[in-house]
Structures are given as structure tokens and as C-alpha cells.
Amino acid sequence: MMKKFLKNEKGLTLIELLAVIVILGIIAAIAIPSIGGIIQKSREDAVKADALQAINSAKVYMSSNTTSTGGSTTTITSTQLEPYLDVENEDFTVTNVIYDGSDYKFNGTGKAGSVTLTFTNATTKQIKADNKKDTRVIGDSGTNSTADSKQ
């Protein structure tokens, strides 16, 4: 009789399968939103990296074109930076970089998914310190604040 009982036991019962499906559903409900947040943060980090690259390109431009500024402010346009920049993001726009004798300040915009980052006289320190969410202005006028209008 025991042999007959062991031979008939094959596979999983319906209850066991339902338990596994419920567990997988709970894991998916937790994981999917957090993965979406990670992807959005990486897009925003890529836009900030492009802004930092523009500032570094301005530094290279200034060292290559040694003109005495005499303490005055120098504005480096996107056309002047073009040979030094390697940005593949089509939604990233460089307006200019301003060098005031001590700091480089970036002006431009970048789109990271549904979020638009606007840089207004943003220094390297301000760009790296930004940790807000949603559409925002980074730099002097916004002081890393969330913009009023979301796009």
C-alpha cells in the first residue's frame, strides 16, 4: 500500500503553485517601482555628468586659448566649446559657461526622461550637491530648488 501512495505523488499541488505565484507577485510589486526610480536617477545623473563635462571643456578651452582676462568675466559660448565637448544626449543644450576668474558657471538645460534640469550659473559644487527630484533649476537662481512648473 505504501508503494502505491508514493507512486501517485507527482509534481506540485494547486495550493503550492498558488503560494509561489503570490510570493512572486509580492516581490514584483516591491521591485518594479524601485527599479523605475533607479532608472530615472541614472538619467538625471547622466544629465548632470554632461553639465560637468561642459565645465571641464571650458577649463580646457581656457587653457588652450591663453588670453589674459585681467580679472574680468569671460563667457565661453557653446560654439567655442563644441570641439571640446562629446555629449551624445540630444536633449542636452549648452548655452554658455562663464568664468569669473575664480569659478566656472554652467548655463544650459537637459532632459532626463520626463524631468527637465535647468542649469543657471551652476558651479561644479552645486551640480554635485543636487539631490532633489522632479523638474528643477540648479544654480544661483534656483539654489537647487524644485521649479514651480512641472513638464
TAFEN-V233426 format. One record per residue. N is the residue number from 1. RES is the residue in one small letter. OMEGA is omega in whole degrees, 0 to 359 (999 if undefined). D_LAST is the distance of its C-alpha to the last C-alpha in whole Angstrom. Layout:
BEGIN
n:res:omega:d_last
N:RES:OMEGA:D_LAST
N:RES:OMEGA:D_LAST
END
This chain:
BEGIN
n:res:omega:d_last
1:m:180:72
2:m:179:70
3:k:179:69
4:k:181:68
5:f:180:65
6:l:181:64
7:k:183:64
8:n:183:62
9:e:181:59
10:k:173:56
11:g:183:53
12:l:177:50
13:t:180:51
14:l:179:48
15:i:179:47
16:e:178:47
17:l:178:44
18:l:178:42
19:a:178:42
20:v:180:41
21:i:178:38
22:v:179:37
23:i:178:37
24:l:178:35
25:g:178:32
26:i:178:32
27:i:179:32
28:a:180:29
29:a:178:27
30:i:189:27
31:a:187:26
32:i:178:24
33:p:181:21
34:s:177:22
35:i:176:22
36:g:177:18
37:g:179:18
38:i:180:20
39:i:180:18
40:q:180:15
41:k:179:17
42:s:176:19
43:r:179:16
44:e:177:15
45:d:178:19
46:a:178:19
47:v:178:16
48:k:177:18
49:a:176:22
50:d:178:21
51:a:177:20
52:l:177:24
53:q:178:25
54:a:177:24
55:i:179:26
56:n:176:29
57:s:178:29
58:a:177:30
59:k:178:32
60:v:178:34
61:y:182:34
62:m:180:35
63:s:179:38
64:s:181:39
65:n:185:39
66:t:174:41
67:t:181:41
68:s:179:42
69:t:178:39
70:g:179:42
71:g:180:39
72:s:180:37
73:t:178:33
74:t:176:32
75:t:181:29
76:i:185:29
77:t:179:27
78:s:178:25
79:t:178:28
80:q:181:30
81:l:187:28
82:e:180:28
83:p:184:31
84:y:184:31
85:l:175:27
86:d:182:27
87:v:182:23
88:e:181:22
89:n:182:19
90:e:181:18
91:d:180:14
92:f:183:16
93:t:175:17
94:v:174:20
95:t:176:20
96:n:172:23
97:v:182:25
98:i:175:27
99:y:184:31
100:d:179:32
101:g:179:35
102:s:185:34
103:d:173:31
104:y:182:28
105:k:185:25
106:f:174:22
107:n:179:19
108:g:179:17
109:t:176:13
110:g:180:13
111:k:179:10
112:a:185:11
113:g:179:11
114:s:183:7
115:v:176:7
116:t:176:7
117:l:177:11
118:t:180:12
119:f:179:16
120:t:183:18
121:n:183:22
122:a:176:21
123:t:178:24
124:t:181:25
125:k:180:26
126:q:180:22
127:i:181:21
128:k:182:23
129:a:183:23
130:d:177:19
131:n:179:19
132:k:178:16
133:k:178:13
134:d:180:9
135:t:185:7
136:r:176:10
137:v:178:13
138:i:179:16
139:g:187:19
140:d:186:21
141:s:182:19
142:g:187:17
143:t:179:20
144:n:180:17
145:s:178:15
146:t:180:12
147:a:181:10
148:d:184:10
149:s:177:7
150:k:181:4
151:q:999:0
END
